[in-house]
Amino acid sequence: MAANSSETSSQLAWDKDLGAIPCVNPWGVPGAYTTLRLDGAASHPLFLEDHLARLEDSLARLQVTCPFNLETIREKIESVAASRTEDNPSLLRVSVFEERFQLETRPLPFSGNWMEGRLLPYVRKNPEAKSLDNQLFDHVTQLNRGSEEALLLAPDGQLGEGSTSNLIFVRGEVLVSPETNVLPGITLAKLLPSLAKQYTVERRPVHLTDLPECTEILATGSGKEVVGFARIAEVGWRASAETVLQVACKLYSEIKLRYLSSRDA
């Protein structure tokens, strides 16, 4: 696995009195974060309201007291988004701690519809909260985030989620997406209702032994949006179709367009 740069293109941070302070390395610090997508110059952060709600929920689950009003965080996010001049998409990471919060943008590392899967034996301590897990981050930095994604593998063989994504396992006309012991993904939540109009969607655990029956495996997330795994080399799995991937990409593009159009109205 190739090492991946985590350099940011801009960094801003504030203390609890909203005084400007330097950014710190957030990984391993008690707190929560969320990562939003900015699709172009002065663009509205995609699904901002959902990200703020999940950020608040993660802080509560992690028992981290937030000294900031969410509206203040929203205003800072919107200010950063409005000041962007780059046309290329980027990611905005919002990290909140008990004494500070910070915003960091970086170029989008991924381009394309396919990724290589890598199995990672790892279980997050609090999977339903988006915590600043430095152990998982250390594993992620060993991936080429432009072309690889790790699938987290539990000791019992359960595949719950990707290191930075939610997963959809395709078995013919049935789509299976784990619902427990995973982060409630925003991209997945937007996409599944539309997919459910065309396919049978089941929310249940998936195990490594189920992979031979899967014709496609999709990953969803703010940066990747919707991508397919071409293969998982460790177990010899390889995608044998891309029908659902194509449908999902089209549906998600329509969902994004409706959201952004409603913000421009």
C-alpha positions in Angstrom: 0.0 0.0 0.0 1.3 3.4 -0.9 1.7 6.2 1.6 -0.7 9.0 1.1 -0.1 12.7 1.8 -2.5 14.4 4.2 -1.4 18.0 3.5 -4.0 20.6 3.8 -4.5 23.7 1.5 -5.9 25.9 4.3 -6.2 25.8 8.0 -8.3 27.9 10.5 -8.9 27.4 14.2 -10.7 29.2 17.0 -10.6 29.0 20.8 -13.8 28.9 22.9 -13.9 32.7 22.9 -13.6 32.6 19.1 -10.2 34.0 19.1 -8.0 32.9 16.1 -5.4 30.3 17.1 -3.1 27.9 15.2 -4.4 24.5 14.1 -3.2 21.4 15.8 -2.9 17.8 14.7 -6.4 16.6 15.6 -5.8 12.8 15.6 -5.9 11.2 19.0 -7.4 14.3 20.6 -10.8 13.8 22.3 -13.4 15.3 20.0 -15.5 14.6 16.9 -15.3 15.6 13.3 -17.1 15.5 10.0 -15.8 15.9 6.4 -17.9 17.9 3.9 -17.5 18.1 0.1 -17.0 21.5 -1.7 -17.6 21.0 -5.4 -16.2 24.3 -6.7 -15.5 27.9 -6.2 -17.8 29.6 -3.6 -19.9 26.4 -3.5 -22.4 25.5 -0.8 -21.1 22.7 1.5 -22.9 19.6 0.4 -25.5 18.4 2.9 -24.3 20.9 5.5 -27.3 20.5 7.8 -26.9 16.7 8.0 -23.2 17.0 8.8 -23.9 19.4 11.6 -26.6 17.1 13.0 -24.2 14.1 12.9 -21.4 16.2 14.4 -23.7 17.1 17.4 -24.7 13.5 17.8 -21.0 12.3 17.7 -20.0 14.8 20.4 -22.8 13.5 22.6 -21.9 9.9 22.0 -18.3 10.6 22.9 -19.3 12.7 25.9 -17.4 15.7 24.7 -18.7 19.1 25.8 -18.9 21.5 22.9 -18.5 25.2 24.0 -19.7 26.4 20.6 -23.1 27.0 19.2 -23.7 24.9 16.1 -24.8 28.1 14.3 -21.4 29.6 14.9 -19.7 26.5 13.4 -22.1 26.7 10.5 -21.2 30.4 9.8 -17.5 29.6 9.8 -18.0 26.7 7.4 -20.1 28.8 5.1 -17.6 31.6 5.2 -14.7 29.3 4.2 -16.8 27.8 1.4 -17.8 31.2 0.1 -14.2 32.4 0.0 -12.9 29.5 -2.1 -11.6 30.4 -5.6 -10.6 26.9 -6.7 -12.7 25.2 -9.3 -11.7 21.7 -8.4 -13.6 19.8 -5.6 -12.1 19.7 -2.2 -12.8 18.3 1.3 -13.4 20.4 4.4 -12.8 18.7 7.7 -14.5 20.2 10.7 -13.0 19.1 14.0 -14.5 20.1 17.4 -12.8 19.7 20.8 -13.8 20.9 24.2 -11.6 24.0 24.0 -11.4 24.7 20.2 -12.7 23.9 16.7 -10.9 24.0 13.4 -11.5 23.8 9.7 -9.0 22.3 7.3 -9.5 22.0 3.5 -7.5 19.7 1.2 -7.7 18.7 -2.4 -10.0 15.8 -3.2 -7.7 12.8 -3.5 -9.9 10.6 -5.6 -11.0 10.6 -9.2 -12.8 7.7 -10.9 -15.4 5.1 -10.3 -13.2 2.2 -9.1 -11.0 1.4 -6.1 -8.9 -1.5 -4.9 -10.1 -3.0 -1.6 -7.8 -3.9 1.2 -8.9 -5.9 4.3 -8.1 -4.2 7.6 -8.6 -6.2 10.8 -9.9 -3.4 12.9 -13.0 -2.5 15.0 -13.6 1.1 16.0 -14.3 1.6 19.7 -17.4 3.8 19.1 -18.4 3.0 15.5 -21.6 5.2 15.5 -19.6 8.3 16.4 -17.1 10.0 14.0 -14.2 10.2 16.5 -10.6 11.4 15.8 -9.3 7.8 16.0 -5.6 8.1 15.6 -5.1 4.3 15.3 -7.5 4.1 12.3 -5.9 7.2 10.8 -2.5 5.7 11.0 -3.8 2.7 8.9 -5.5 5.1 6.4 -2.3 7.0 5.8 -0.8 3.8 4.5 -3.4 3.7 1.7 -3.2 5.4 -1.6 -6.5 7.3 -0.9 -6.8 8.1 -4.6 -7.2 4.4 -5.5 -7.5 2.2 -2.3 -10.0 1.8 0.5 -9.8 -0.5 3.5 -12.8 -2.7 4.5 -12.8 -3.0 8.3 -12.8 -6.7 9.3 -14.1 -7.7 12.8 -12.7 -10.8 14.6 -15.9 -12.8 13.8 -15.4 -12.1 10.0 -18.0 -9.3 9.8 -17.5 -6.6 7.3 -19.2 -3.5 8.6 -17.8 -0.4 6.9 -14.9 1.0 5.0 -12.2 3.1 6.7 -13.8 6.3 5.2 -17.0 4.9 3.7 -20.2 2.9 4.1 -20.6 -0.3 2.1 -23.3 -1.8 -0.2 -23.0 -5.5 -1.1 -24.8 -6.5 -4.3 -26.3 -10.0 -4.7 -28.3 -9.9 -7.9 -31.3 -7.6 -7.3 -30.7 -7.5 -3.5 -28.5 -4.8 -1.9 -27.2 -5.4 1.6 -25.8 -2.6 3.7 -24.8 -3.1 7.3 -26.7 -0.9 9.7 -25.4 -1.7 13.2 -21.9 -1.0 14.5 -21.2 1.4 11.7 -21.1 5.2 11.3 -24.5 6.4 9.9 -23.2 7.7 6.6 -24.8 10.8 5.1 -24.1 9.8 1.4 -25.5 6.4 2.1 -28.6 7.8 3.8 -29.3 10.0 0.8 -28.8 7.2 -1.7 -30.5 4.2 -0.2 -34.1 5.4 -0.5 -33.7 6.0 -4.2 -32.0 2.6 -4.7 -34.9 1.0 -2.8 -37.3 2.0 -5.5 -35.4 -0.2 -8.0 -33.9 -3.0 -5.8 -34.6 -4.9 -2.6 -32.5 -3.2 0.2 -31.6 -5.2 3.3 -30.0 -3.7 6.4 -28.1 -6.5 8.1 -24.6 -7.8 8.8 -22.3 -9.1 6.0 -19.5 -11.6 6.6 -16.3 -12.4 4.7 -17.8 -15.7 3.8 -20.6 -13.9 1.9 -18.3 -12.3 -0.6 -18.3 -15.1 -3.2 -22.0 -14.4 -3.7 -21.5 -10.7 -4.3 -21.3 -9.4 -7.9 -20.5 -5.8 -6.8 -19.4 -4.0 -3.7 -20.0 -0.2 -3.5 -18.4 2.3 -1.2 -20.2 5.7 -0.4 -18.8 8.8 1.3 -18.3 12.5 1.0 -15.1 12.3 -0.9 -15.7 9.1 -2.9 -19.4 9.8 -3.4 -20.2 6.4 -5.0 -17.5 4.0 -6.2 -17.1 0.3 -6.8 -14.4 -2.1 -5.7 -12.7 -3.6 -8.6 -11.2 -6.4 -6.5 -10.1 -7.4 -3.0 -6.9 -9.2 -3.6 -6.5 -10.9 -0.2 -9.5 -13.1 -0.8 -9.5 -13.3 -4.6 -12.8 -11.4 -4.9 -13.3 -9.5 -8.2 -16.3 -7.5 -9.4 -18.3 -9.3 -12.0 -20.8 -6.6 -12.8 -21.2 -2.8 -12.6 -25.0 -2.4 -13.2 -25.8 -1.2 -9.7 -22.7 1.1 -9.6 -23.9 2.9 -12.8 -27.4 3.2 -11.4 -26.2 4.5 -8.0 -23.8 7.0 -9.6 -26.7 8.4 -11.7 -29.1 8.6 -8.8 -26.6 10.3 -6.6 -25.7 12.9 -9.2 -29.5 13.7 -9.4 -29.7 13.9 -5.6 -26.8 16.3 -5.4 -28.1 18.5 -8.2 -31.5 18.8 -6.5 -29.8 19.8 -3.2 -27.5 22.4 -4.7 -30.2 23.8 -6.9 -32.4 24.3 -3.8 -29.6 26.3 -2.2 -29.2 28.5 -5.2 -32.9 29.3 -5.5 
